[in-house]
Amino acid sequence: MSQVAENLLRLRERIDMACRRVSRTPEDVTLVAVTKTVGPDRIREAIDAGVEVLGENRVQEAAPKIEALAGIASDFGAGVAWHMIGHLQRNKVKKAVTMFEMIQSVDSYDLAAEIDRRCGQLDKVMEILIEVNTSGEETKYGVPPDQTIDLVRRISHLNSTNIKGLMTIGAFTDDEDSIRSCFRTLRKLARQIEGSDVGNTEMRYLSMGMTSDYELAVEEGSNLVRIGTAIFGPRQGQTGPKLSEGGVYN
Ligand SMILES: *Cc1c(COP(=O)(O)O)cnc(C)c1O
């Protein structure tokens, strides 16, 4: 078994355990394997081990990989889906809408409108998530929580984008309570949006949780976890999660 396949097994076990702690069904949690800095060969190992959704955060980096892996079907029969999870510049939208099945990082009306315009030209509809800055950290992208419903309302009138949920990045800290509070904010916002009868909008996905905090995120209701390091190992120059004995990332 490849290292990637072994890491995936362990990761799925831990997601399962997190689900069980809060009486959730593991099948409800979709794993997005984040492949930034990872080459097509190792991405292929993840696909062979059953990964069906892949995440990239830069259009230029993703393009050649998506091309190299085009047409590769996973063991489960379907082709893989690529999600854009990083900050998207408007001048990259034209290309991005041809590459991705979902854009998880929409945080302004202007960006959504540009996605809408480009998708309209191609006669396609893009699934999008609204990225919310739940930690208030200035270095993070995302709409502030108190402006989220207004943004969702405005974007909901666009024809070639469909809002499918919310995305966030947890606070960059070791403090569990602060991280949990970010995820709770996102879940609460989704409930408020569901309760406010916005057209053309579904709160089907809560995209939250990365290598350092996915178990907390699952406990707090995440159903889309975006995980790179725990599957592919540390990226170059990354400080990030520590490798404990036995090669388990935690
Ligand atoms: C890189 C990245 C991830 C995955 O991070 P890991 O800590 O390697 O699991 C998740 N979400 C976004 C937006 C990212 O850029």
The ligand as an SDF file (V2000), in Angstrom:
LIG
                    3D

 15 15  0  0  0  0  0  0  0  0999 V2000
   -3.8070   24.2380    2.0660 C   0  0  0  0  0  0  0  0  0  0  0  0
   -5.2240   24.3870    2.4050 C   0  0  0  0  0  0  0  0  0  0  0  0
   -5.9040   23.3800    3.1170 C   0  0  0  0  0  0  0  0  0  0  0  0
   -5.2420   22.1010    3.6040 C   0  0  0  0  0  0  0  0  0  0  0  0
   -4.3090   22.3810    4.5990 O   0  0  0  0  0  0  0  0  0  0  0  0
   -3.5850   21.2230    5.4440 P   0  0  0  0  0  0  0  0  0  0  0  0
   -3.2350   21.8650    6.7120 O   0  0  0  0  0  0  0  0  0  0  0  0
   -2.3940   20.8160    4.6410 O   0  0  0  0  0  0  0  0  0  0  0  0
   -4.5360   20.1060    5.6060 O   0  0  0  0  0  0  0  0  0  0  0  0
   -7.2490   23.5690    3.3850 C   0  0  0  0  0  0  0  0  0  0  0  0
   -7.9100   24.6870    2.9800 N   0  0  0  0  0  0  0  0  0  0  0  0
   -7.2810   25.6710    2.3020 C   0  0  0  0  0  0  0  0  0  0  0  0
   -8.0700   26.8770    1.9090 C   0  0  0  0  0  0  0  0  0  0  0  0
   -5.9360   25.5510    1.9950 C   0  0  0  0  0  0  0  0  0  0  0  0
   -5.3260   26.5390    1.3170 O   0  0  0  0  0  0  0  0  0  0  0  0
  1  2  1  0
  2  3  1  0
  2 14  2  0
  3  4  1  0
  3 10  2  0
  4  5  1  0
  5  6  1  0
  6  7  2  0
  6  8  1  0
  6  9  1  0
 10 11  1  0
 11 12  2  0
 12 13  1  0
 12 14  1  0
 14 15  1  0
M  END
$$$$
